[in-house]
Amino acid sequence: MNRVQEIRKERNITQVQLAKYAGISRKYLSNVENQLANPSVDVAFRISTALSVDIDKIFFDVPKPNITVYPKPLRYIDLFCGIGGFRYASKGAFDKLGINGKCVFSSDIDKYAQQAYEANFGEKPVGDITKVDAESIPDFDLLFGGFPCQAFSICGLMKGFEDKTRGTLFFDIARIIKEKQPQAFVLENVKNLASHDGGKTLQTILETLRDELGYHVDYHLLNALDFGLPQKRERIIIVGSKKPFKMDWNFEIKNKKTLNDILEKKVDPKHYASPEIVAKRKAMHTAKVFPSIWHENKSGNISSYPYSCALRAGASYNYLLVNGERRLTPREMLRLQGFPDDFKIVVSDCQTRKQAGNAIPVDMVKMVIERFIPMAF
């Protein structure tokens, strides 16, 4: 098995260019990429050299399935934890796999997120992760992190990840992985990470995880709408393990939720827009489906769908209207992200809306964890 094609595309190299660099025909390279040909050690070395990737991270044999023995308990840490999306997702996945999971450390800088997390899980997350010494974190097997995306500097002295990623929050993930050496990790980020700085930001992240820290890594762009949640929310998921693996990113979802499953039956009048706004919206647009969520873009154009556009930390409350009449309630926004109804809301509506907008789609990440963990351990 090999990852030639995906890494070639990461590098923005064409088949023609790589074939020339490696001294092979494009047809043969195509066969290698499609797992139809096994190159000699010499050819594999030339391909990996041309792609600037260690040969064992691009060519590998996937171990045959056997009985996986998990640590008891399987210890994990929850970085940039927000209100616990990864916590719910991992619990659902672990229950399906028969794993006893235990969170040994959590961190988030937002005090309102800390309050919500503590109310629901009984433990208050540590604050600013940039001030936490990696050695002080308990040993763990698995790292979860929905880290914010920031600009990366790749100019510097090029001394490795410390030089390339310092000053970003990904650096803190990298330094913790380097110090604690977990078996695996699952990371989440916004769709635009793939195109940020012409793809250089994502490339820096992958190179750091794969080349500097020595993990086998894969990633994919997924949409919560494809995982049974009625919200169009695209996110990049990055998975990595010390053990070689080949991730299948095709999921078959049954029993998808609809807006009827999400929307509350009785809603406080405070969530309704003014009669003037409702009249103006309905004069501009007529929905073809019911129930629907109306979306107004920056240009003032209105569209409606049987699902929600992506929730945002700040503006969701105003730019999304249920049936063109009212704003989503905090509970509805949490449901759109896959949070259960027994999630305790202990902060203001404003803060809860922000928290929901920052959260991961629980159902989507649960299925990724459920599929990935047996390959990673």
C-alpha positions, 0 to 999 in steps of 0.5 A: 500500500502507498500514499503516493497520490495524496502526498503528490497532491499535497505538494501540488506536483503533477504526475508528469513532474513526479514521473520525471523526477523519479525517472519512470513513466507516467503510466507506471506512476499511475499504476503505483498510485492506483495500487496496481504496481509495487515499485522496486526499492530503488524506484520507491526511494526515488519517488519518496526523495522527489516528494521529500517524505520518508519512504516508510511514511509513503510506502507501507504494508497495512497489518492484517486485521487481528484482535486489537488490545486497547489500553485499560483504560484508554487515556486521552486528553482534550485540547481546545476542548470547548464544551466537550464535542470530542468528549461526547464523540469519543464516548459514543465511539468507545461504547461501540468498540467496548473501550473504557476511555478516560479523559486525563487532561482537558484545556480551553482558555475561554472561561464560559466554555470552562464553566459549561464543560465543568457543569457537564463533565465534573472537571474544569479544563486548564486554561491557556495551553501555551503556558502549560508545561508538556511534562506536567500533563499526565501520560496518555494514549490518544490526543484530541484537538480542534485547534484554531487555525492561524498563520504559519511562518515558514521563513525563519531558520527552518530548524523543524517544527519549533521554527515553522510553527512557533507562535501558533496553537498547533505548535502546542499540539506538536510540542505535547505530542513530541514530549508525551509520544501518544499512540494516536491523535485526531485533530479538527479544523475549518475547511479553509485550512486546506487553502490557507496560504496557498496550501502551505499551512496544511502542508506544514502541519502534515510535514510536522506530524509525519516527518518531524514527529514520525507519525503515519498521517491521513486527512479528509474534508468531511461535511456534517450534512453527510453524517446525519446532522441537518447542517452543512458544516465542512471540516478537515479531520486529520488522523495520525498513529504510530502504527501504519494504517489506511483510512477509509473515508467513505461512510454509510449513514442511516437514520439521518436527522431532519429539522423536524428532529432538531426544532423545538415545538415551543419557543420563547417569543424573544427568538422571533424576528420583528414583524417588519423583518419577517415581512421584508424577508417573505416579500423577497423569498418563498421557501420550497420546503417546510420546515426550512432554515433561511440564510441571508448572505452578505449581499442580502440574497436569501436562500432556504434549505431543509438544513442549516448552513454552518453555524458560526461563533458570532453571527449565526443568531442573525443570519439564519431564520427558521421558516423566515420567522425566528432565530435558532434557540441555543438548544436547537444550535446544540442539537445541530452539532449533535449534542444530547438534550441532557447537555446542561446549559449553564451560561447565557444564550449569547455564550451558548450560541458562541459555544455551539458555533465553535463546536465540532459536529459530534456525530461526524467525529464519532464515526471517524473515531470509531473507524480509526481507533481499531487501526491505530492501536 
